[in-house]
Amino acid sequence: MAAFLDIPPLALSEEALEGLLEEFASRDGTDYGERERSLAEKVADLRSQLTRGELCLLFDQDSETWDLCPREEARRLLQAQEAPGDG
């Protein structure tokens, strides 16, 4: 089972957070609707969602990768790793 850490955005330097948001916003398959938006607009939107607590920054210690995910999904993943496993 993966070992996730919920990383508070303020724990990162501004430069590190900006780099993560830019990388996420430019991933293949990231869909922002019908209208094409600039990278700066996408990053600003992601930053706003993080600030409002709608998105979480999770770090997977096993794979040493990170991802942004909706708050409820992050909560589910974090609770699953805390619960005693059945199998």
Secondary structure, DSSP 8 states (H G I E B T S, - for coil): ---EEEE-GGGS-HHHHHHHHHHHHTSTT----SS---HHHHHHHHHHHHHHTSEEEEEETTTTEEEEEEHHHHHHHHHHHHS----
